[in-house]
Amino acid sequence: MTRKDVDTLIKNAFVITMNPRREMIERGAVAITGTRIVAVGPTDELMRSHSARHQIDAQGGIVHPGFIDTHVHFMNAARGAFPDTMDLSTSMNIYRQWWDGVDDEDEYASSLLNCIEMLSNGTTCFLEAGTVHNPHAAAEAAERVGMRGFVGDPFLWDMPAAPGVHVMSRAPRALDRSLSLLGSQLKRNSKPDGLVRGCVVLFGLGSASDELVRTAKRIADENNAIFSQHQSFGPNDAAADERRLGKRALCHFADIDVLGHNCTFSHMNDLSGDEMAMVRQAGMSVAWCPGTAMTLATGATVKGPHLHMHRDGVNTALASDGANSACRYDIGLQGLLALLASRERTQKRDSFSAEDVMELATVNGARALGMAHEIGSLEVGKRADIVIRSTDLPEAQPGVDPLQTLVYCCGSKSVASVLVNGETVWSAGRPRRIEAAQIYELARKSTDRMWTKLGLSRQSRWPIVQ
Ligand SMILES: [Zn+2]
């Protein structure tokens, strides 16, 4: 038998394929040529039928599709800018001043740091929530590191800010400015092999007029792109929407026909029964941010609609959201939080399983970003975005049930290597294309500049002795 030449063969792995049959292959292998997967099966079989220029021995470790973060803000250089107990509106105003004060260099540094943090935790694709003024800097950082992602246009909004909210001078709330920018990142989609693609993003949370929302949805439809925005974070913005629109926001959006399968709205913590029905009917996706909901003490993981929507067939994916709320840009952590919160809420162990975590983190994330045909599972023809886990740590032993071990015990500690487009971009605790120390230095300098610019000082509740 003639053996087929391939570039890379990952062998001796416990392969969690996430294919439609959810097959897991003991002593499995994945063959890669170029950027795509060309074979998945038992190691013995693939070794007989393929000749690989490069072999990676997973030594029994788990191999699974890269995790997908469906809503992030590239601003982790802002970590620690305010105490973790500060009230939400005050801390959001510091964020807005931070967003207003950054320059291209700051955004590039923060984007690099975000990308390597996500890779280190097994995330291979992200959607930035339209909160970098220079999307090109964010895209350049992702490409430099070798990560897949989506960027939109910055801070698109046209409704006046609420009293007391810091008004961002760099991103005036205006319809003409928003319309002139809207869709400009979609030009990235003309390159089918490009790592960074464009999507349509509004800031959301009641900050856009119907005209702006309608135009965003139309442009997304015309370009076969995703339309994303923040929505219904909590009772305050949901009630403000209801006062302004005369009905619940999602019901209004259904009325003006801006919901559809290409919509992925983030948070969605406060929805009525009617709104949940609209979401399901539209076939849209939800970016669930359990870390943010819990860190900011919203009550949304015990009262919110996510578990119900997920069980009701709404495509629910996971997201990290912000630097001071996500805990970490770590989809495995977000999945574990979703699981724990769902069980605590229902007091039923079968309400949310380790398998649910894997589905939300991979195939559901891929669908939420309109990439179900390209990523989210290890199947022939898909992009080789792959995480290889180590068994060489106490939490990975004895490893009788690898999937449970992964979700509950190992977490990100077990990430050994990460491939994007068939290229190893993370291994041995380091990014492969760029020195981590170089990124840390850029990020530290950016943080120093920003703290000086905004007059921030460290506020420790405990005395710090020099
Ligand atoms: Zn957000």
Boltz pocket constraint, residues with backbone or C-beta under 6 A from the ligand:
constraints:
  - pocket:
      binder: B
      contacts: [[A, 71], [A, 72], [A, 73], [A, 129], [A, 230], [A, 266], [A, 321], [A, 322]]
      max_distance: 6.0
